[in-house]
Amino acid sequence: MTDLRITKNKHLDLETRNEIQGCLDHGMTFKAIGRRIGKDQTTVSKEVKKHITVRASNYVRRNEQGEELPHEPCPLLLKAPFVCNPCSKRSYGCRKDKQFYFASHAQENYMTTLSESRKGIALNRQVFYDNDRIISKGVKNGQHLYHILQTHNLGVSKSSVYRYVKKGYLSIAAIDLPRAVKFKPRKQQYAPYVPAALKIGRSYEDVCAYCELNNIRNWVEMDTVIGRVGGKCIMTFDFTFCNFMIGILLDNKSAAEVSAKIIGLKQRLAEAHLCFGTLFPVVLTDNGGEFSDVFTLETGLDETKETSLFFCDPNKAYQKPRVEKNHTLFRDILPKGSSFDALTQDTADIIFSHINSVKRKQFNGKSPFELFAFAFGQDAPKVLGISFVEPDQVVQSPRLLSLIQAGKA
């Protein structure tokens, strides 16, 4: 279970910049940060210096005559890491101007520079002015852009023309294009992610080392299955030694909702005299922001640590293959694109009961339910909401939902 990350000759992305910020917050040196992200320490140093954010102090110094004096620079900022991220006085007790490295600000500056370096018109001057004349004349005659481009074979796409109009390169404006003024710009939405600082000591390399050190051969893989965008979703847990999977219905994909459901699960297990840490000693998941409440996931009801949570590397779903593969059985019943809004937790439990009762070739004809019940006892599946389904009664298709509604499943 080793995965070496090679980032030579690659631009820094937001994930790497978040990791740099988290390392700076923990007081790590440029050399240590470079070793962690697979870059040279000078790359890290240049990145931090280039994207420093200055926050001026509100404190005003005056001399005996009442004249305002300039702020004295902090001597700690004259040497590495050149920022106040690791300083214990950054939030209070310091009256000097502060310098910070913020990953989001660095990424924004990088994208702006990248975009500006690629701007321009891929046409010579004469061809551009000829195209401008033809397009402007056609638009004033009420012609559509596609009609103009196809008629005159101008060699530019419609999206390029819209982009030129937006930049003000052409003689016409957006007001001259009836459809252009009807639509608002699309809003860019970014999925929340787990902050890099929380993943220090919880990376995929760390779980490999942890399992090897403690001679652990099996763990639990955690993920979420999405229904309608913005609607209900299902948090899944796959026990890798037998592919036993449970699903917990979430009203929304948020860290608060996940934490509430995890606490509820721990309470049910405690009432049945079962320990969450015994069933879930090691949990491996992805970088979804819904899993960012590490404290709730790792600690028990008495606030003592009972579980170790680790995160896969970004965009590497193959590091938790069993839960991803098992999702295909779930999609046999609820195909991709189906809405989960009408589901209840009881319905989800029935669906996963049928999934866990499917016999598997790799287990010599045994089902995940049989193996899990043999390992943890017959009460453990019941507490998790899973019941045994007779082999000839297993339904592995959308028809199962109709049977559930009719009360026949």
C-alpha positions in Angstrom: 0.0 0.0 0.0 2.5 2.6 -1.2 1.8 5.5 -3.4 4.6 7.9 -4.4 3.5 11.3 -5.6 5.6 12.8 -8.3 5.0 16.5 -9.0 8.1 17.5 -10.9 7.6 20.0 -13.7 3.9 20.5 -12.6 2.2 23.7 -11.6 1.0 24.0 -8.0 -2.7 23.5 -7.6 -5.1 24.6 -4.9 -4.8 21.3 -3.0 -1.0 21.7 -2.9 -1.3 25.4 -1.9 -3.7 24.4 0.9 -1.1 21.9 2.1 1.6 24.5 2.1 -0.6 26.9 4.2 -1.4 24.1 6.6 2.3 23.2 7.0 3.2 26.9 7.5 0.5 27.1 10.2 2.2 24.2 12.0 5.7 25.9 11.8 7.2 23.5 9.3 10.3 24.6 7.4 10.5 25.1 3.6 12.7 22.0 3.3 10.1 19.9 5.2 7.2 21.3 3.2 9.1 20.7 -0.1 9.7 17.1 0.9 6.1 16.6 1.8 4.6 18.0 -1.5 7.4 16.6 -3.7 8.9 20.0 -4.6 12.3 21.7 -4.0 12.5 24.0 -1.0 13.3 26.9 -3.3 10.0 26.4 -5.1 8.1 26.6 -1.8 10.1 29.7 -0.8 9.4 31.5 -4.1 5.7 30.5 -3.8 5.4 32.0 -0.3 7.3 35.2 -1.1 5.4 35.8 -4.4 1.9 35.5 -2.8 2.3 37.3 0.5 -0.8 39.1 1.8 0.0 42.1 4.0 -2.4 43.2 6.7 -1.6 46.7 8.1 -1.8 47.2 11.8 -4.3 49.7 13.2 -1.9 50.7 15.9 -0.6 54.3 15.5 2.8 55.4 17.0 3.4 59.1 17.6 6.4 61.1 18.7 6.5 63.8 21.4 5.2 66.4 18.9 2.2 64.2 18.0 3.5 63.3 14.6 2.7 59.8 13.3 5.7 57.5 13.1 6.1 54.7 10.5 5.6 51.1 11.7 8.7 49.1 12.6 8.9 45.9 10.6 8.8 42.7 12.6 12.4 41.2 12.6 10.9 37.7 12.4 9.6 38.5 8.9 13.1 39.2 7.6 13.9 35.4 7.7 12.1 32.3 6.7 9.2 31.6 6.5 8.7 35.4 6.0 5.0 35.1 7.1 3.1 35.3 10.4 1.2 32.0 9.8 3.1 30.0 12.5 3.4 32.9 15.0 1.5 32.5 18.3 0.9 36.3 18.4 -0.7 36.6 15.0 -4.3 37.0 16.4 -3.5 39.2 19.4 -0.6 40.9 21.2 1.2 42.1 18.1 1.0 45.7 16.9 3.2 45.3 13.9 2.1 44.9 10.3 1.5 41.3 9.5 2.2 39.1 6.5 0.4 35.9 5.7 0.3 33.2 3.0 -3.2 32.3 2.1 -3.7 29.4 -0.3 -7.0 30.8 -1.8 -5.4 34.2 -2.5 -2.3 32.5 -4.0 -4.5 30.3 -6.3 -6.5 33.3 -7.4 -3.4 35.3 -8.3 -2.0 32.3 -10.1 -5.2 31.8 -12.2 -5.3 35.5 -13.0 -1.7 35.4 -14.3 -2.4 32.2 -16.2 -5.5 33.6 -17.8 -3.8 36.9 -18.8 -0.9 35.1 -20.3 -3.2 33.3 -22.6 -5.4 36.2 -23.6 -5.2 37.7 -27.1 -6.5 37.2 -30.6 -5.1 34.3 -32.6 -5.5 36.3 -35.9 -3.4 38.7 -37.8 -4.5 42.4 -37.9 -5.9 42.4 -41.4 -7.9 39.2 -40.9 -9.3 40.4 -37.6 -10.5 43.7 -39.1 -12.1 41.9 -42.0 -13.9 39.6 -39.6 -15.0 42.6 -37.5 -16.5 44.3 -40.5 -18.3 41.2 -41.7 -19.7 40.3 -38.2 -20.7 43.9 -37.4 -22.6 44.3 -40.7 -24.4 40.9 -40.3 -25.4 41.7 -36.7 -26.8 45.1 -37.7 -28.9 43.3 -40.3 -30.3 41.1 -37.6 -28.4 38.0 -38.6 -27.5 35.3 -36.1 -23.8 34.7 -35.3 -23.9 31.1 -36.5 -25.5 32.2 -39.8 -22.8 34.8 -40.3 -19.9 32.5 -39.5 -21.2 29.7 -41.7 -22.0 32.0 -44.6 -18.5 33.7 -44.7 -16.4 30.8 -43.3 -14.5 33.2 -41.0 -12.5 30.5 -39.3 -13.5 31.5 -35.7 -16.0 29.9 -33.4 -19.1 31.4 -32.0 -17.7 31.3 -28.5 -14.6 33.2 -29.6 -16.8 35.9 -31.1 -18.8 36.2 -27.8 -15.5 36.4 -26.0 -14.2 39.2 -28.3 -17.5 41.1 -27.7 -17.1 40.7 -24.0 -13.6 42.0 -24.1 -14.6 45.0 -26.3 -12.5 44.0 -29.3 -15.2 44.3 -31.9 -17.2 47.2 -33.2 -20.4 45.7 -31.8 -21.3 45.4 -28.1 -23.3 42.8 -26.1 -26.4 45.0 -26.4 -26.3 44.4 -30.2 -26.7 40.6 -29.5 -30.2 40.0 -28.3 -29.5 36.6 -26.8 -26.3 37.7 -25.1 -28.1 40.2 -22.8 -30.8 37.6 -21.8 -28.6 35.3 -19.8 -26.8 36.0 -16.6 -23.2 34.7 -16.2 -23.0 31.2 -14.7 -22.1 31.0 -11.1 -19.1 28.8 -10.4 -19.6 26.4 -7.5 -16.7 24.7 -5.8 -17.3 21.6 -3.7 -16.1 21.9 -0.1 -13.0 20.0 0.8 -11.1 18.9 3.9 -8.6 21.6 4.9 -5.0 20.5 4.3 -4.1 21.2 8.0 -6.5 18.5 9.1 -4.9 15.9 6.8 -1.4 16.3 8.3 -0.7 12.8 9.7 -3.8 11.4 8.0 -2.7 11.0 4.4 -2.8 7.8 2.4 0.9 7.3 3.0 0.1 7.6 6.8 -2.6 5.0 6.7 -0.2 2.6 4.9 2.4 3.1 7.5 -0.1 2.9 10.4 -1.6 -0.4 9.1 1.8 -1.9 8.5 3.0 -0.8 12.0 0.0 -2.2 13.7 -0.3 -5.3 11.5 -3.8 -4.2 10.3 -5.0 -6.0 7.2 -8.6 -4.7 7.0 -10.2 -1.3 7.5 -13.5 0.5 6.8 -13.8 2.6 3.6 -16.3 5.6 3.8 -17.9 7.5 1.0 -21.1 9.3 -0.1 -23.5 8.4 -2.9 -25.2 11.4 -4.5 -28.8 11.5 -5.6 -30.3 14.7 -6.9 -27.9 17.6 -6.7 -28.7 19.5 -3.5 -31.0 16.8 -2.2 -30.6 13.8 0.1 -27.5 11.6 -0.2 -26.3 8.4 1.4 -23.1 7.9 3.5 -21.7 4.4 3.0 -19.3 2.3 5.0 -17.7 -0.8 3.5 -15.9 -3.3 5.8 -13.1 -4.4 3.5 -12.6 -7.9 4.9 -16.1 -9.0 3.7 -17.5 -6.1 1.6 -20.3 -5.7 4.1 -21.8 -2.3 3.5 -24.2 0.0 5.4 -25.8 3.2 4.2 -26.9 6.1 6.4 -29.3 8.6 4.8 -28.2 12.2 4.9 -30.6 15.2 4.5 -27.8 17.1 2.9 -24.1 16.7 2.1 -22.6 18.8 5.0 -20.1 18.2 7.8 -22.8 19.0 10.4 -25.2 16.4 9.0 -22.5 13.7 8.9 -21.4 14.5 12.4 -25.0 14.2 13.7 -25.5 10.9 12.0 -22.2 9.5 13.3 -23.1 10.5 16.8 -26.5 8.8 16.4 -24.7 5.6 15.2 -22.4 5.7 18.1 -25.3 6.0 20.5 -27.1 3.1 19.0 -24.0 0.9 19.2 -23.4 2.0 22.9 -27.0 1.0 23.8 -26.4 -2.4 22.3 -23.1 -2.7 24.3 -21.0 -2.4 21.1 -18.1 -0.1 20.6 -17.8 2.0 17.5 -14.0 1.8 17.7 -14.1 -2.0 17.6 -16.2 -2.1 14.4 -14.5 1.0 12.9 -10.9 1.0 14.1 -9.5 2.5 10.9 -11.6 4.6 8.5 -10.3 5.6 5.0 -12.3 8.2 3.0 -11.9 10.9 0.3 -11.4 14.6 0.6 -15.1 15.6 0.6 -15.9 18.5 2.9 -18.6 16.5 4.6 -15.9 14.5 6.4 -14.0 17.5 7.8 -15.3 17.1 11.4 -12.4 14.8 12.3 -12.9 15.1 16.0 -16.5 13.7 16.0 -15.4 10.9 13.7 -12.4 9.9 15.7 -13.6 10.3 19.3 -16.2 8.3 21.3 -19.1 9.6 23.3 -16.7 10.1 26.2 -14.5 12.2 24.0 -11.6 9.7 24.0 -10.1 8.7 20.7 -11.3 5.3 19.5 -11.0 5.5 15.7 -8.2 6.6 13.3 -9.4 8.6 10.3 -7.3 8.9 7.1 -7.9 10.6 3.7 -7.1 9.4 0.2 -5.0 11.5 -2.1 -7.0 14.0 -4.2 -8.6 12.5 -7.3 -7.4 9.0 -6.5 -10.6 7.0 -5.9 -8.7 3.8 -6.6 -7.1 4.0 -3.2 -10.5 2.9 -1.7 -11.6 0.5 -4.4 -13.9 -1.7 -2.4 -16.5 0.9 -1.5 -16.4 2.3 -5.1 -16.9 -1.2 -6.5 -19.7 -2.0 -4.0 -21.5 1.1 -5.1 -22.2 -0.6 -8.5 -24.5 -3.1 -6.6 -26.3 -0.1 -5.1 -26.7 1.5 -8.5 -28.3 -1.7 -9.8 -31.2 -0.7 -7.6 -31.0 3.1 -7.7 -29.4 4.0 -11.0 -27.2 7.1 -11.3 -29.4 10.2 -11.6 -32.1 8.8 -9.3 -33.4 11.1 -6.5 -33.1 10.0 -2.9 -35.5 12.6 -1.6 -38.3 10.1 -1.2 -36.2 7.5 0.6 -36.3 6.9 4.4 -33.7 5.2 6.5 -35.8 2.1 6.7 -35.9 1.9 2.9 -32.1 2.4 2.7 -31.7 -0.4 5.3 -33.7 -2.8 3.2 -31.8 -1.9 0.0 -28.4 -2.6 1.8 -29.8 -5.8 3.3 -30.4 -7.1 -0.1 -27.0 -6.0 -1.3 -25.3 -7.7 1.7 -27.2 -10.9 1.0 -25.8 -11.3 -2.5 -23.4 -14.3 -2.6 -19.8 -13.4 -3.7 -17.4 -15.5 -5.7 -14.4 -14.3 -3.8 -15.9 -15.5 -0.6 -16.6 -19.1 -2.0 -20.3 -18.5 -2.2 -20.7 -16.8 1.1 -22.5 -13.4 1.4 -21.1 -10.4 3.2 -23.8 -10.6 5.8 -22.8 -14.2 6.8 -19.1 -13.2 7.1 -19.8 -10.0 9.1 -22.2 -11.8 11.4 -19.7 -14.6 12.0 -17.0 -12.0 12.9 -19.0 -9.7 15.1 -22.0 -11.7 16.1 -25.7 -11.7 15.0 -26.6 -8.6 16.9 -24.1 -6.3 15.2 -25.8 -6.3 11.7 -29.2 -5.7 13.4 -27.9 -2.6 15.3 -26.5 -1.3 11.9 -30.0 -1.7 10.4 -29.1 -4.8 8.2 -31.1 -8.0 8.2 -30.6 -11.3 6.4 -32.5 -11.9 3.2 -33.0 -15.4 2.0 -31.0 -16.1 -1.2 -34.1 -16.8 -3.4 -35.7 -13.6 -2.1 -32.9 -11.3 -3.0 -33.9 -8.6 -5.5 -31.0 -6.7 -7.2 -32.9 -4.3 -9.5 -35.1 -1.2 -9.4 -38.0 -3.5 -8.9 -37.0 -3.7 -5.2 -38.4 -0.2 -4.6 -41.8 -1.2 -5.9 -41.8 -4.2 -3.6 -40.8 -2.0 -0.6 -43.7 0.4 -1.4 -46.1 -2.5 -1.6 -44.8 -3.9 1.7 -43.5 -7.1 0.1 -39.8 -6.7 0.8 
